[in-house]
Amino acid sequence: MSARVRSRLSVSVVGLLALGALLAGCASRPATTTTVDAAVPLQTAPAFHVRDVQGQTVSVPAGKPVVLLFGAASGCASCAVSEQQMAQVYPKYGHQTEFVTVDVTPGDTKAAVLSFAQQLGASWPAVLAQGTNLLALYHISALDTMYVLNARGQIVAHSDTGLSPRQLTAALQKALRNSGGSGAVSA
C-alpha cells in the first residue's frame, strides 16, 4: 500500500471516528442550555463568511440576530426536531433575523441537505461545514448545538441540545433588544 493511500485511509478513518463521536453525543447527552443574563457580559461569537448550499453568501454577524444550528441531514433525529422547532418560530422572526443550519456530517451532500431542509420546512440557508473552519471556530463537539446571536454577534443563548420554540422565541426577543452591527472575517 502506498504512502498516499495510507494517508487517505487515515484521514477517512479519523473523519469516521469524529462523525461517530458526534452521532453518539446526539443520542445520549443530557440537555444543557445556557442563556446569557443581562447582568453577565455577552461573549462575541466568531465571525465568518461562507457560501450556503445554493451558492449564496452567509455572513455572521449579519447586522441582525442570527440562529445557528450545527447538525446533520443524516443520522441525527434530534437535529430534525430542532429544525422543525426552528420552522415553528421562523414565520414570526425570519424577516428580522437570520436562521442558518450548518451541516457537520462529512458525507452529507448539497442534495441531501436541501432534501432534509425541504422535508422539515426549513427555508433558510444551509451550509456544509466541510472545507470550512466552523467546527473549530464554534468548538462544536456534539450535533444539535444551537447558538442565538444578537446583531453584533454576541451570544445571547447557547444549547448543545437545541432550543424549544419557547426558548428560541425568548432568546430572539432578547437578541432583537440588543441590536447593533460589526464586521466579519472569512471562515
N, C-alpha and C positions, 0 to 999 in steps of 0.2 A: 504494500500500500504506500503510495507516495506521500510526501510531507504535506502537499497541498490537500489531498483527500483527507488525511488525518486532521488537518486544521479545520476543514469544513465540517467534518464529523463532530469535532469537539465543540464548534460553535453551535451546531444543531442540537447536540446533547445539552449544552448549557441553556439554550433557549427553551427546550422542552422541560428541563428541570425548573426554570423560572416560571414557566406557564403553569406547571403542576403546583408549585407553591402558591401562586395566585389563585388558582381554582380551588385548592384545598382551603385557603383562607376565606374564599367566598362562601363556602358552605358551613364553616364551623366556628367562626369567630363571634364573640359576644358583641352586641351593639354598643358602640360608643359614639356619642355625639358631643361636640364641643361648640357651644355658641358663645361668641365673644361678647361679654357685657360692656356697656358703655364706660364703666369705670376702669376697664382694662385697656391699655394702649393696643390699638389694632396693628397686627403684623401685615406687612405688604407681601402679597404673593408674587412669585416670579413672573415677569412679563415675557410674552412671546408673540411671534407672528408665524403662522403655518398655513398651509393650504388644506381645505377640507376635501372630502372625497368627491366633491363636484367641481373642484378646482378654484373655489373662491377663497380669498384670504380671510383668516380668522385672527383677530388681534385681541390680546388681553394685556392690560386693561383695554376696554372697548369704549371708554368715555361714558359708559353706563354700567349698571350692575351686571354681573356675569354669574351663571350657574355652570360649573364644570362637573361632569360625571365621568370618572375613569372606570370603564367597564369593558365588557366583551359582547360581541354579537353572537358568539357561540360558547356554550358550556357554562353559562352563569345565569341561573334562574333569578337570583336576587337582582341582577342587573336589569333584567326585563321588568321586574316590579318597579325599580327606580325610574326607568324610562316611562312606564305607564303613569307613575305618580307625577313625574315632571310634566307629562302630557296633560294632566288634570289642571295644573297651575298655569301652564303656558298661555292659554287663551286670554287670561286676565293680565299677565305680566309680560308676554312676549314682545309687545310693542315698546315697552320701556326698558327691557333688559335683553341680554344675550344669553341664550342657552347653548351649550356646546357639549357633545358627547365625544370623549376620547377613547377610542378602542385600543386596548393594550395587548390584544392577543396576536402573537407573531404570525399565525397562519391566516388570520382573517383578511378578506379581500374587500375592495371597494364595493363590489356587488353584494357581498354578504352583509356588510354594514348598512348599505342602502335598503336591502330587503328587510333586515331586522327593524330599522327605523320605521319603514312603511307599515309593517305589521303592528307596531306598537303605537302608531300615531305620533311619532317624533318627527316634526317638520323643521327642526333646527339643524344647524351644521353638525356634521360628524367628521372627526379627524382620526386617521390611523396614526398611532404613536410610532409605528415603525419608521426608522430613519430620522426621528426627532430625539431631543433630549428631555421630553416632557416628563417621563417617568422619574428621571433623576432630579429634574427641577422641583417636582412636587413630592418627592420622596414616597412614591406610590409603591406599597408593598402588598396591597390587597385590592381585589376587584370591588367595585361598587363604592369607591371612595368619592365623596362629593364635597365640593367647595362652593360657597357663595361669597362673592367679592363685591365690594362697592365700586363705584365708578373710578375711584383712584387705585383700585387693585388691592385694597386692604381686605383681609379675610374677616368676614362677618360671621360665618358659620362653617364648620367642617365636620364631616362624619365619615367613618370608614365603613358604614353600612347604609348609606343613602339617607335621605330625609323624607319624612311623611309629607303629604301635601300641606298639612297644618304647619309643620316645622319650616318647610320651604317657603310658605307664604309669609310667616313671621320674619324669616331671615331676609327675604326680598323687601319687605316693608322697611326693615332696618337699613338695608343697603340703599334703598331709594332716599331715605332721610339723610344719609351720609354721602351725598353726591360730590363730584369733582372730577378732574381729569389728570392724566400723566402720560408719559411716553412709554415705549416698549422696545425690546430688543428681539432679534431673530432667535428662534429655537433651533 
